[in-house]
Amino acid sequence: MMADIQGKLYGGNMIKELCNHMEKLIKNEFWKVLAGVLSCCMLLNGCGTATETEIDWKLEEEVPTEQEMVMIEEKNLSATEEALIYVYICGAVAEPGVYQIPEGSRLFEAVDVAGGMLEEAEYASQNLARVLQDGEQIQILTKEEAKCLNETGISIQAGNTTESKGLVNINTASVQELTTLTGIGESRAQAIVEYREANGFFKSIDGIKNVTGIKDGLFEKIKDKITV
């Protein structure tokens, strides 16, 4: 009988110890699981905050301010606006007059605006490919006027034949007109025109010495026959 009681007590203690052990395991696992869940929540919450912050920062960076928008609009407007110049086209063209044309336009474009050349116009009297300057007067000669110019060196202005003191305007003269000067052949005349197109009008007659091939000696020969 004592053996039975001891066995029961021993068996009861074993069960009790087993229950205590299981309870400890459950508690440990619970805390582990709880710690894992909390860690995941903190990680997810942290990532979410970082992502939102990053997005907000990018949005603030990419969205221009009102002042920046105004500057952008002004820049776009100035880019689309085309600089204009005024030129006076006369002589053997269909519609002589003062015309407003885009800066950088060439003579053939201005002639087209003026209705084109007349049948009696001398096409070779002007370099149609040259770039125009603001305030220029361009006269398209007739064949008769061009012939007269070649023979006498007389300057033709606005359809009237005048000597103009025999001076050649180096800012407006064509290659053909420049070749009437002593020592200025076609190549040097072309060099003068190209220099003028690249650098603008000459400020004084001395400026022609900046053109390749025109030195002091040649300048002395032509200085009394040129003007600006």
C-alpha positions as CSV (number, residue, x, y, z in Angstrom):
1,M,0.0,0.0,0.0
2,M,2.9,2.4,0.9
3,A,4.4,1.5,-2.5
4,D,1.3,2.4,-4.3
5,I,1.1,5.8,-2.4
6,Q,4.8,6.5,-3.2
7,G,4.3,5.6,-6.8
8,K,1.3,7.9,-7.1
9,L,3.2,10.7,-5.4
10,Y,6.2,10.1,-7.6
11,G,4.0,10.1,-10.7
12,G,2.2,13.2,-9.5
13,N,5.5,15.0,-9.1
14,M,6.6,14.0,-12.5
15,I,3.5,15.3,-14.1
16,K,3.7,18.5,-12.1
17,E,7.4,19.1,-13.1
18,L,6.4,18.3,-16.7
19,C,3.6,20.9,-16.6
20,N,6.0,23.5,-15.0
21,H,8.5,22.8,-17.8
22,M,5.9,23.1,-20.5
23,E,4.6,26.4,-19.0
24,K,8.2,27.8,-19.0
25,L,8.6,26.8,-22.7
26,I,5.3,28.3,-23.7
27,K,6.2,31.6,-21.9
28,N,9.7,31.7,-23.5
29,E,8.2,31.0,-27.0
30,F,5.5,33.6,-26.4
31,W,8.1,36.3,-25.6
32,K,10.2,35.2,-28.5
33,V,7.2,35.5,-30.8
34,L,6.2,38.8,-29.3
35,A,9.7,40.1,-29.7
36,G,9.7,39.0,-33.3
37,V,6.4,40.7,-34.0
38,L,7.5,43.9,-32.3
39,S,10.8,43.9,-34.3
40,C,8.9,43.5,-37.6
41,C,6.5,46.3,-36.7
42,M,9.3,48.6,-35.8
43,L,11.2,47.7,-39.0
44,L,8.2,48.2,-41.2
45,N,7.3,51.4,-39.5
46,G,10.9,52.7,-39.8
47,C,11.1,51.8,-43.5
48,G,7.7,53.4,-44.2
49,T,8.8,56.6,-42.6
50,A,12.1,56.7,-44.5
51,T,10.3,56.0,-47.7
52,E,7.7,58.8,-47.1
53,T,10.5,61.2,-46.1
54,E,12.4,60.4,-49.2
55,I,9.4,60.9,-51.4
56,D,8.5,64.2,-49.7
57,W,12.1,65.4,-50.2
58,K,12.1,64.4,-53.8
59,L,8.8,66.2,-54.4
60,E,10.0,69.3,-52.7
61,E,13.2,69.2,-54.8
62,E,11.4,68.6,-58.1
63,V,8.5,71.1,-57.8
64,P,9.8,74.6,-58.8
65,T,8.8,77.6,-56.7
66,E,6.6,80.4,-58.1
67,Q,9.7,82.5,-58.8
68,E,11.4,79.7,-60.6
69,M,8.3,79.2,-62.7
70,V,8.3,82.8,-63.7
71,M,12.0,82.6,-64.6
72,I,11.4,79.5,-66.7
73,E,8.5,81.1,-68.5
74,E,10.6,84.2,-69.2
75,K,13.4,82.1,-70.5
76,N,11.1,80.1,-72.8
77,L,9.6,83.4,-74.0
78,S,12.9,85.0,-74.8
79,A,14.0,81.8,-76.6
80,T,10.9,81.9,-78.9
81,E,11.2,85.6,-79.5
82,E,13.2,86.3,-82.6
83,A,15.5,89.3,-82.8
84,L,14.6,91.6,-85.7
85,I,16.5,94.1,-87.8
86,Y,15.4,96.8,-90.3
87,V,16.8,97.1,-93.7
88,Y,16.1,99.4,-96.7
89,I,15.9,97.7,-100.0
90,C,15.7,99.8,-103.1
91,G,16.6,99.8,-106.8
92,A,15.6,97.0,-109.1
93,V,13.2,95.1,-106.8
94,A,9.4,94.8,-107.2
95,E,8.5,96.5,-103.9
96,P,11.3,98.9,-102.6
97,G,11.0,99.9,-98.9
98,V,12.0,99.4,-95.3
99,Y,11.5,95.9,-94.1
100,Q,11.7,94.2,-90.7
101,I,13.4,90.8,-91.0
102,P,14.9,88.3,-88.6
103,E,18.5,89.0,-87.4
104,G,20.9,86.9,-89.3
105,S,18.9,87.0,-92.6
106,R,20.8,86.9,-95.8
107,L,20.3,89.3,-98.7
108,F,18.5,86.9,-101.0
109,E,15.8,86.5,-98.2
110,A,15.4,90.3,-98.0
111,V,15.1,90.5,-101.8
112,D,12.3,87.9,-101.6
113,V,10.5,89.9,-99.0
114,A,10.7,92.9,-101.3
115,G,8.9,91.0,-104.0
116,G,12.0,89.7,-105.8
117,M,14.3,91.3,-108.5
118,L,13.0,92.9,-111.6
119,E,13.8,91.5,-115.0
120,E,16.3,94.3,-115.7
121,A,18.2,93.7,-112.4
122,E,21.8,92.8,-112.4
123,Y,22.0,89.8,-110.1
124,A,25.8,90.0,-109.8
125,S,25.6,93.5,-108.4
126,Q,25.3,92.2,-104.9
127,N,26.4,89.2,-102.9
128,L,23.0,87.6,-102.3
129,A,24.5,85.2,-99.7
130,R,25.8,87.8,-97.3
131,V,24.4,88.3,-93.9
132,L,22.6,91.7,-93.4
133,Q,23.2,94.2,-90.6
134,D,20.6,96.4,-88.9
135,G,20.1,99.7,-90.6
136,E,21.5,98.7,-94.0
137,Q,20.6,100.2,-97.3
138,I,20.8,97.7,-100.1
139,Q,20.4,98.8,-103.7
140,I,19.9,96.3,-106.4
141,L,21.4,97.7,-109.6
142,T,19.9,97.4,-113.1
143,K,22.1,96.0,-115.8
144,E,22.6,99.5,-117.2
145,E,23.6,100.9,-113.8
146,A,26.0,98.1,-113.2
147,K,27.6,98.7,-116.6
148,C,27.9,102.4,-115.9
149,L,29.5,101.6,-112.5
150,N,32.1,99.3,-114.1
151,E,33.0,101.9,-116.8
152,T,33.2,105.0,-114.7
153,G,33.3,104.0,-111.0
154,I,30.3,106.3,-110.3
155,S,28.3,105.3,-107.3
156,I,24.6,104.6,-107.9
157,Q,22.3,105.5,-104.9
158,A,18.5,104.9,-104.7
159,G,18.1,104.7,-108.5
160,N,19.8,108.1,-109.1
161,T,23.3,108.4,-110.6
162,T,25.5,110.6,-108.4
163,E,29.2,110.8,-108.0
164,S,29.1,111.1,-104.2
165,K,32.5,112.7,-104.4
166,G,33.7,109.4,-106.0
167,L,33.8,107.7,-102.6
168,V,33.0,104.0,-102.1
169,N,31.2,103.2,-98.9
170,I,33.1,100.2,-97.5
171,N,30.2,99.3,-95.3
172,T,27.6,98.9,-98.0
173,A,29.6,98.4,-101.2
174,S,29.3,95.1,-103.1
175,V,32.3,93.1,-104.3
176,Q,31.8,94.6,-107.7
177,E,31.8,98.2,-106.3
178,L,34.9,97.5,-104.2
179,T,36.9,96.3,-107.2
180,T,36.7,99.8,-108.6
181,L,39.3,100.9,-106.0
182,T,42.9,100.9,-106.9
183,G,44.7,97.7,-105.8
184,I,41.4,95.9,-104.8
185,G,40.8,92.9,-106.9
186,E,37.9,90.5,-106.6
187,S,39.6,88.3,-103.9
188,R,40.4,91.3,-101.7
189,A,36.9,92.8,-102.3
190,Q,35.4,89.5,-101.2
191,A,37.7,89.5,-98.1
192,I,36.3,93.0,-97.2
193,V,32.7,91.8,-97.5
194,E,33.4,88.7,-95.5
195,Y,35.1,90.7,-92.7
196,R,32.2,93.1,-92.6
197,E,29.7,90.2,-92.4
198,A,31.6,88.6,-89.5
199,N,32.5,91.7,-87.5
200,G,29.8,94.3,-88.4
201,F,30.3,97.7,-90.1
202,F,33.6,99.5,-90.1
203,K,33.7,102.3,-87.5
204,S,36.1,104.3,-89.6
205,I,38.0,103.9,-92.9
206,D,41.1,102.8,-90.9
207,G,39.2,99.6,-90.0
208,I,39.7,98.3,-93.5
209,K,43.4,97.7,-92.5
210,N,42.1,94.8,-90.3
211,V,41.2,92.9,-93.5
212,T,43.7,90.3,-94.6
213,G,45.8,91.6,-97.5
214,I,45.2,95.3,-96.9
215,K,48.3,96.9,-95.4
216,D,49.4,100.5,-94.9
217,G,50.7,100.9,-98.4
218,L,47.5,99.9,-100.1
219,F,45.4,101.9,-97.5
220,E,47.3,105.0,-98.5
221,K,46.3,104.5,-102.1
222,I,42.6,104.1,-101.4
223,K,41.9,106.2,-98.2
224,D,40.8,109.2,-100.2
225,K,38.4,107.2,-102.2
226,I,36.5,105.4,-99.4
227,T,34.0,106.3,-96.7
228,V,31.8,104.7,-94.0
